[in-house]
Amino acid sequence: MAAMLPLSIVVLAAGQGTRMRSTLPKVLHPLAGKPLLQHVIDTARQLLPQRILIVYGHGGAEVRRRMNASDLHWVEQAQQLGTGHAMAQTLPELADESVSLVLYGDVPLIQHTTLRPLVASAQAGKLALLTVNLTDPRGYGRIVRDAQAAVQCIVEEKDASAEQKRITEVNTGILAAHSDKLRQWLAQLNSNNAQGEYYLTDIIAMAVQQGIAVQTSQPQTATEVLGVNSRGQLAELERVYQRQQAEQFMAQGVSFRDPARVDFRGEVSFGRDVEVDINCIFSGKVTIGDNVRIGAGSIISNSQIESGVEILPLCVIEDTHIGSHSRVGPYSRLRPGAVLKGDNHIGNFVEIKNSEIGLGSKVNHLSYVGDTQMGGKVNIGAGTITANYDGANKHRTIIQDHASTGSNTVLVAPVTVGKGATIGAGSVITKQAPAEKLTLTRAKQITVEGWQRPSKKTRD
């Protein structure tokens, strides 16, 4: 068996995308919260290539800045003169003794499982071509075959005859071949066509003339090879991607109230028997354990949620760890650095930031807990605030096990509430509250006799 040649992957990403009506380069528009080009690069990496070449042009500086990575090599296409011209810019970077695979920065849903057969065919000395059959092939180059069904050439839409336009098998643009052959064919391209461009697809006929077999394969679904040229197409692919993600998770044991109304914008993993209501968004790296219930309209990003947790509707959870059997919400906000140790109740209109909430502790109503170390079995009364900022610096509050605060308490950090301490309602605590004692601060209540409420003056 012949040795495998190194694989180079070329991603063509120089197009302006005028139909996007945007100053942002087309390949940087987000799909599921990630640039189109990043989707393609992530797929390319799964093939373990020797190198990945990105051909950039419009908005090139911004593309390079956003996609900066040590394994990417950048090739500029200063003038956009067609796909053949774009590919020709990479030739100085391609070793003759290699296989090249051509992908597109605006075709984000292509799968590595679809690309592997192309690479294998190219390794065997063939020109490998990915095609697809469409009921409406308008706008695509047609695959022209002979009577024996062998590929003869590709004819672009603007150059096709009426008979050729009836062909439903079309070119996706994705192909693979020996790099030395590509070098020969690209040198022979010309722009004698309706668009005045150098078509990469013209190399197909050259291969046929040299007696090199053209091996075609097709993706599992046509959506894999759909490109983005407008915001409408981007929205369509967004829904395709989200539905695919939901179907994968449902196959793993997750229930969605409506799979069409949930978004995944990162790396998400679910345990079994998870229930997700409508309009939830998962972004960044999110890990969710077994038997978790997530209420409608919740947004969860870069967080770990352990088994048995219930998240009630309309919660915002970011960079947070929620321990098992906790209940959060509705209308709770857990900010970066929030750690719930487990069996916690975090209620409506509660905000927690950079704080550890001990096992079994409860913050049920209308409270802010920031920069706090809270022990276990603590009860925080409604309206409690940890005043952690003095106008210049943040300070920490320590609340020890079994402590309890009454409603409308302010704990002015740095301050410690001792084990089992009770804080009377309406208190402003600025000093240590001793363990097992009641501490409170209140002005004397008085009643003013003879006082009358001011009345509005009437206008003449």
Buried (B, 14 or more C-beta within 10 A) or exposed (E): EEEEBBBBBBBBBBBEBEEBEBEBBBBBBBBBBBBBBBBBBEBBBEBEBEBBBBBBBBBBEBBBEBBEEEEBEBBEBEEBBBBBBBBBBBBEBBBEEBBBBBBBBBBBBBEBEBBEBBBBBBBEBBBBBBBBEBEEBEEBBBBBBEEEEEBBBBBBBEBBEEEBEEBEBBBBBBBBBBBBBBBEBBEEBEBEBEEEBBBBBBBBBBBBEEEBBBBBBBBEBBBBBBBBBBBEBBEBBBEBBBBBBBEEBEEEEBEBBEBEBBBBBBEBEBBEBBBBBBBBBBBBBBBBBBBBBBBBBBBBBBBBBBBBBBBBBBBBBBBBBBBBBBBBBBBBBBBEBBBBBBBBBBBBBBBBBBBBBBBBBBBBBBBBBBBBBBBBBBBBBBBBBBBBEEEEEEBBBBBBBBBBBBBBBBBBBBBBBBBBBBBBBBBBBBEBBBBEEEBBBEEEEEEEEEEEEEEEEEEE
